[in-house]
């Protein structure tokens, strides 16, 4: 039997391994479905939600207010935007805020934190006991400050009632970047990884209090 590793350059491999580990034949919902890039090689979710639907079978819904009853689903996928580009990011010169212009952006770290917190609470409400949430995220640097989003997310998940079952790291060979444009000097390592955090709706089995 092949060992399931916590790292991979292949997103399909990570999602497939999560499904194997937690006996998920098909995700019940994807709250940020977009065009369905996650599902080229795995079964599509039973229900597709997105704030701005891009397919005919996607239901318009906010991940903070899903059209679902309490304790209604067994599994969920959530991949929220993570870029913080400020209020005027779309007006930035060419070579700046490249990722934000492509995938949307938040005006501040507090705005992103609020989205994470409310989305996590809503997932908890909709999931059945022992249900699984897979949340994809990436840490960000804003205004020269390092924001470890994955730590904030895990803390918020624990407060909501989730148990962090597992965490996978998706590696990348290439990344969009703004260097060579407005930025001439680098102060933090460019991130060539993101996280896929597996959260289970059950009593936390580890005491994380410091």
Secondary structure, DSSP 8 states (H G I E B T S, - for coil): -----SEES-HHHHHHHHHHHTT-SS-SEETT-TT-GGGSSS---SEEEETT--STTEEE-BTTB-S--TT-EEEEEEE----B--TTGGGS-TTSSHHHHHH--BS-HHHHHHHHHHHHHHHHHHEEEEEEEEEEE--EEETTEEE-HHHHHHHHHHHHTEEEEEEEEEE-S-----BTTTB-S--S----EEEEEEEEES--SS----
